[in-house]
C-alpha cells in the first residue's frame, strides 16, 4: 500500500475556517481552548474534572446498554471497567445512526479516535485512554440516515416510524438486506437480531471496532440525563445558551467566518416514543410544537427533575451534554463540526465545563488497484487528481500534444511527380495531358481525405483518453465530491477485508494531512 500525504488546503475540499484552524490563525484562538498536539493534552488532563460519582453513573449506564450485545469483546469490557478509574479519560467522536454506517467518513472518525488514544497512551503512560463513539440516537432527521450507496447504487430504508431514530425498531431492514448483491454478516446479524436501530448500530461498531476497544454510548439514557437537569433549568428560565452563541456568532462574522449551526431561544426538544419536537415559549407557557403538550414554568421544571430523559439537547447543547457525562479530553469531528464548536466555547465557560481539544478527523482517498492502473496509464499522480476535470483535461492535452497532421510535403511530391508525367505525356501524345491532370487532382484529393481521416483518428484516440480521465474522476470523486462523503465502507471492504486495518495503519490523527492510500 502506497501512502501519500498532502495538505488539506491543497485538496480544495475544505473550508477557510478549517484551513485557518490548522494554520493556528490568531483570529480563531479565542474560540477554542487548546490546539491539538500531544503537549496540549497535558493541560487538558489537568483541566478536566470528573468525579467518582460521575464515573460510576457512566459505568452503570454502559453496562446496561451493552446487555443488548450478549458477549462483549474483552478489550471493550476492559475499557468500560477502566472508566471507573480516576486516571482514565476518553477521546470522543459522534455521528448519526446511518444505516450500514453511511458514507466512509463515519469509519474515518472512529479510526481517528482510536489512533489518538494510541498516541496519547504512548505519550502519557500513567493514564488510560478510551476511544468513544457517541451515537446520535436522539436525532430525528430520518431522511439523513435512511440510505447509503454501494458500488454506485443507492439503497434506501422505508419506514413510517417517527421520533428519535435510535428508538426505531429494525422493521423493514430485513427487506433491504435482501436487496443487496450479497450477504454481509456484520450487518445481517445486527439488523436481524437487534430490537432497535441504536442496538443494531452498537452491534455493528462493536463487530467492526471491538478489537480496538471502541466504546459506543447512547445519550438517550435516564441515568445519564440527570447530569443535564441544571442545564435544562437554565435553558428554560434564562435562555442562556442562545445569548452566548449569538455573541460568538457576531464575533465570528466580524472575522469573516460563517455560523455553521443556528441557535434557538430554547435549544431543547421534548422527547417521547415517536416524538421529538422543539420546546418553545409562547404566551407564558412552554409548548411542545405540533402537539397539545403545554406546561407552566413550574410544571416544566418539575417535569425536568422527575423525567430528565424527556428533554433532548439540540446541536447547540449536545456537545455540552457529552462533556458532562464523559471524562473527555478531545472531540473529533468533520470540518463543519469543528467549525460549529467554535460557536460554543462561551456556553462551556458559563457552565464551568472544560472545553475539549477540537480535532479534525482524518480524511482519505482510497485508490484500488484497478483505478491506480488507470491513473498511471494517464500519466497522473494521485495528488493531481484533486484538480477539476477541465484543469486535468487541459493538462493532459499539453502532455499529449503533437504537431498538426499535415500532408503538404506529400502533396508537393505528388505535384512534382505528375509534372514529370505530364512532360512525358506532352512529348508522346499531347491529348493525354488532360488525363494526367485529372489523375493528379484525384491524387491530391485522396491526400486531403487521408489527412482528415488521420487527424480524426488521432482526435478520437485523445477523446478516449479524456473519457478515461472522466470515468476515473467519477469513480474517485463521485458526484464531484470527496469519496468519503459518498461511498460506503462495503464498497471497499468487500474486496479488501483488511481495509480497516490499512486505515488504522495509515492515519496519523495529529499530523493533520489528507491521506491517499493507493493499492500497488
Helices and strands as residue ranges (DSSP letters): E 2-6, H 8-11, H 16-22, G 26-31, H 40-47, H 52-65, G 66-68, H 74-82, E 88-95, G 99-101, H 105-123, E 128-135, G 142-144, E 147-150, E 153-156, G 165-167, H 173-179, H 185-193, H 197-209, G 210-212, E 215-218, H 222-225, G 226-228, H 229-238, H 240-254, E 268-272, E 275-282, E 285-288, E 294-295, H 297-306, G 308-310, E 311-313, H 315-325, E 328-333, H 335-341, H 345-350, E 357-360, E 364-367, H 369-377, G 382-386, H 389-399, H 408-428, G 430-432, H 433-476, G 478-480, G 483-485, H 490-493, H 499-506, E 514-518
